[in-house]
């Protein structure tokens, strides 16, 4: 029998899917992504 997902599980899945879509869109258009690294905001290419 299939286990029902909690609201938290559904939210995490939706967030992960949204991030994948944003990264893919930025990769296709060549735009940089803003990421948090070592306490600072850095802009990196989506290919990384």
N, C-alpha and C positions, 0 to 999 in steps of 0.2 A: 504494500500500500504506500502511496506517495505521501511524504511528510509535508505538512503545511508550513510555509515560510512565515517567520515573524515579520512584523513591520520593519524592524531593524534590518533584517536580511534583505527585504525588498528594497529598502532605501540604499543599502550598500550596492546591490546589483544595479540599480538605476544610476547611481553615481559613477560606478566603474564604466558603464556603457556610455554615459555622457562624456567622460574623460577620453575614452577611446575615439569617439566621434570628433572631439575637438582636436586631438592629436592628429588624426587622419586628415582633417580639413586643413590644418596648418601645414602638414607635410606636403599636401597637394599644391597649396598656394605659395609655399616657400616662406611663410611668416614665422617669426620667432615665438617661442613659448616662454612665458614667465614662470619660473619655478623657484621654490624656496630651498636654498642650500647653505648649510653652515651659518644659519641665522641671517642670511642676506638674500635679497631677490636677485636672481640671475636670469638673463635672457639666453635661451639655447635654441638651436634648431630642432625641429621635430624628429629629425633623423637620429639624434642622439637618444 
